[in-house]
Amino acid sequence: MRWSGQELGVGRNDTLPGLARLNTLVRTVETPEFAGMTFHEVLAKSALNRVPGTSKMSFGWTINPYRGCSHACAYCFARPTHEYLDLDSGDDFDRQIVVKINVAEVLRKELARPGWRHESVALGTNTDPYQRAEGRYELMPGIIDALAGSRTPFSILTKGTLLRRDLPRLQAAARLVPIDLAMSIAIYDHDLQQSVEPGTPSTKARLATVTAVREAGFDCSVFLMPILPYLTDSKAHLDEALRRVKAAGATTVLYSALHLRGSVKPWFMRWLAREHPELVPRYRSMYYGQNAYAPKEYRRWLAERIHPLIRAHGLARGEEDPVTGGIRSRALGRDPAPAPAGPFEAGPGAAVGWSTAQPGVLF
């Protein structure tokens, strides 16, 4: 990928301090097509991230081709990951995007190691692999090819409608490995969605992507996350949300209440004070001190409200991976895949195999 009018190795002199210390920084780029945003292209040393679980024996694998996210969701739990580069978790997270331009090449090498056990890999559990920049950098096709070529099952969770671009490639990959796809669609009030998630595709566009995923032969889960107290937890809003999710063809739905960890809390509260000041006292009473999660009483109340609605709309509850936070892979518990018999070649019109082999987890 090349930016118009740019050459590799050309960088700005005002690169941010934390990034300037990276010995893998290639260049820093700005372009009129992404006004107000800066892209820092780096050479990744690794692609696979080992995520520890709740016990010594449990862990998961993730891939994050980008760090930072132009979706600019006020509630995004991944914001603190920007702080390790002396970038703030607010505006910098939304506008200073780190791009691992060689991630697919590094991934292929890691997957070719003799010790790799072909365990499931999750994408989209930190920052979104199909955020706007993916339209220019096109990192996901190489990642998909590398995973399928090594017979490694994977899942994708995204808010990005750009997922539709890669559906033919995913169809071909699904002939070889289990693939699980999910769309994150939390808010079904247009004005509220545009306010709290200003960089995301509309709810309507994401629901249309769910339909496209289903038409391509895949199951598709919808993450109704987070549910915002006093904003999206009314029976009317939840009922309408689940009606539209069902109409789009989703096979399962997952939900959770808002949680505010670390520096995410002041950033979200700043948005709340600006857009819904009347709710600030209520939120302060719920998320007081170091509390990151909504009170148990609220979560119990929410469950009692939403579970009958899920059943009424004929939806099944999906299952979240407890380690990565993505959709639970149907490959978990299977024996590791055998060594590849030959190279993987993506092509349109390929038949879908594992992606529809099993139904969703029943509620």
Buried (B, 14 or more C-beta within 10 A) or exposed (E): EEBEEEEEEEBEEEBBEBBBEBEEBBBBBBBEEBEEBBBBBBBBEEBBBEBEEEEEEEBBBBBBBBBBBBBBBBBBBBBBBBBEBEBBBBEBBBBBBBBBBBBBEBBBEBBEEEEBEBBBBBBBBBBBBBBBBBEBBBBBBBBBBBBBBBBBBBBBBBBBBBBBBBBBBBBBBBBBBBBBBBBBBBBBBEEBBBBBBBBBBBBBBBBBBBBBBBEBBBBBBBBBBBBBBEBBBEEEBBBBBBBBBBEBBBBBBBBBBBBBBBBBBEBBBEBBEEBBEEBEEEBEEBBEEEBBBBBEEBBEBBEEBBEEBBEEBEBBBBBBBEBBBBBBBBBEEBEEBEEBEEEBEBEEEBEBBBBBEEEBBEE
